[in-house]
Amino acid sequence: MALGSNIEALLTTIMATVATLWAIGFATYYFIFNYLDKWVERQLNPDGRLKTNGQRRPVEEIAQSLDRNRCVFIAYIGVGFLSVGTILVAGTALAFAWEPLVPVAGTLFVLTLGSFLALFTFEIKSSLRYIRDRRPQLIG
């Protein structure tokens, strides 16, 4: 028994949307990690030791930044698994015309969208915090 063209279109859209968000999320992660890597390099001497106080950010700021980035990276892992789960459930419902999985796919889809929204919003807030913290240094 078929699911019906509307439900099939919905499941296909869910899979395509989550796959697109996952790709955007991976690209975002790549940029975040590269920025972090360059930021860390600016805090170190060529021999790999931490620069002295006047040449680097305060240790508390370094610790907070590393902790925030660690949480973001862990969140990206979690959202990645959630994305795969959403795609697998929607794909299974579509492939086997298994109607009981349709609400599960819908629920996972909403959770995935919300998770990506939270991650992307956190990153935008991080950029706003960066501007707030650097503004006095740059323009007084």
C-alpha distance (Angstrom), angle and dihedral (degrees) to the residues before:
residue distance angle dihedral
M1 . . .
A2 3.81 . .
L3 3.77 124.1 .
G4 3.77 94.8 -132.3
S5 3.78 128.3 -103.9
N6 3.82 94.8 -90.7
I7 3.80 93.7 54.2
E8 3.80 91.7 43.3
A9 3.80 89.9 51.6
L10 3.80 90.0 47.7
L11 3.82 93.3 51.4
T12 3.80 91.2 46.7
T13 3.79 90.2 50.3
I14 3.80 91.1 48.8
M15 3.80 91.5 53.1
A16 3.81 93.9 45.6
T17 3.80 93.5 46.4
V18 3.79 94.3 48.3
A19 3.81 91.8 46.0
T20 3.81 89.9 51.6
L21 3.80 92.9 47.8
W22 3.79 90.0 47.4
A23 3.82 90.4 53.3
I24 3.81 91.4 47.9
G25 3.80 89.4 46.9
F26 3.79 91.7 51.3
A27 3.80 91.1 50.3
T28 3.80 89.4 48.3
Y29 3.80 90.6 50.0
Y30 3.82 89.8 50.8
F31 3.81 91.6 54.1
I32 3.81 92.8 44.2
F33 3.79 91.7 51.5
N34 3.80 93.3 47.2
Y35 3.79 91.0 49.4
L36 3.81 90.1 49.5
D37 3.80 91.5 48.1
K38 3.82 91.7 52.2
W39 3.81 91.1 44.4
V40 3.81 91.0 52.5
E41 3.82 91.1 47.7
R42 3.83 89.5 55.6
Q43 3.81 89.0 57.0
L44 3.81 93.5 54.6
N45 3.79 135.9 73.4
P46 3.81 117.9 -124.1
D47 3.82 88.2 -97.5
G48 3.83 90.2 59.2
R49 3.79 97.6 -106.8
L50 3.81 122.7 126.7
K51 3.80 113.7 -92.2
T52 3.80 119.4 -116.4
N53 3.81 121.4 -89.3
G54 3.81 99.2 -89.2
Q55 3.80 93.5 48.7
R56 3.82 100.9 51.4
R57 3.79 142.8 37.2
P58 3.83 116.2 -80.8
V59 3.82 114.2 -83.2
E60 3.82 91.4 -116.8
E61 3.81 90.6 55.9
I62 3.79 91.1 47.7
A63 3.82 91.0 50.7
Q64 3.81 92.5 47.8
S65 3.79 92.1 48.7
L66 3.79 93.2 48.8
D67 3.82 91.4 47.3
R68 3.83 92.0 49.6
N69 3.78 91.7 48.8
R70 3.81 91.5 47.6
C71 3.82 89.7 53.9
V72 3.81 91.2 47.9
F73 3.80 92.0 50.4
I74 3.81 91.3 48.9
A75 3.82 89.0 49.0
Y76 3.81 90.3 52.1
I77 3.80 89.3 54.1
G78 3.80 90.7 50.6
V79 3.80 93.9 46.5
G80 3.80 89.0 47.1
F81 3.80 90.7 57.0
L82 3.80 90.3 44.7
S83 3.81 89.2 51.7
V84 3.79 92.6 50.7
G85 3.80 90.4 47.3
T86 3.80 91.4 50.6
I87 3.79 92.2 49.9
L88 3.81 92.4 46.4
V89 3.81 94.1 48.9
A90 3.81 93.3 45.9
G91 3.80 91.0 45.0
T92 3.79 92.5 48.9
A93 3.80 91.7 49.0
L94 3.80 89.5 49.8
A95 3.81 97.4 43.2
F96 3.80 95.9 47.0
A97 3.82 97.9 30.4
W98 3.79 87.4 -124.6
E99 3.78 104.8 166.9
P100 3.84 97.8 -170.7
L101 3.83 88.3 66.7
V102 3.81 93.6 57.4
P103 3.85 95.4 81.5
V104 3.81 89.7 43.5
A105 3.81 89.8 53.0
G106 3.80 89.7 48.0
T107 3.79 92.7 50.1
L108 3.81 92.3 47.6
F109 3.80 88.9 48.1
V110 3.80 92.2 55.0
L111 3.82 90.7 46.7
T112 3.81 90.7 49.1
L113 3.81 92.6 49.2
G114 3.80 90.4 48.4
S115 3.79 91.8 48.5
F116 3.78 93.3 51.3
L117 3.80 89.9 46.1
A118 3.81 89.5 53.2
L119 3.82 92.5 48.3
F120 3.79 94.9 46.7
T121 3.81 91.8 44.6
F122 3.81 90.4 50.5
E123 3.80 90.0 52.8
I124 3.80 92.4 49.2
K125 3.80 89.7 49.1
S126 3.80 88.0 50.3
S127 3.80 89.4 55.5
L128 3.80 91.0 48.5
R129 3.83 89.7 50.2
Y130 3.82 89.2 50.4
I131 3.81 90.9 53.3
R132 3.81 91.6 46.7
D133 3.81 92.3 50.1
R134 3.82 96.6 44.2
R135 3.80 98.6 41.2
P136 3.83 95.5 81.3
Q137 3.80 91.0 48.6
L138 3.79 92.6 51.5
I139 3.80 103.7 40.0
G140 3.77 104.0 14.3
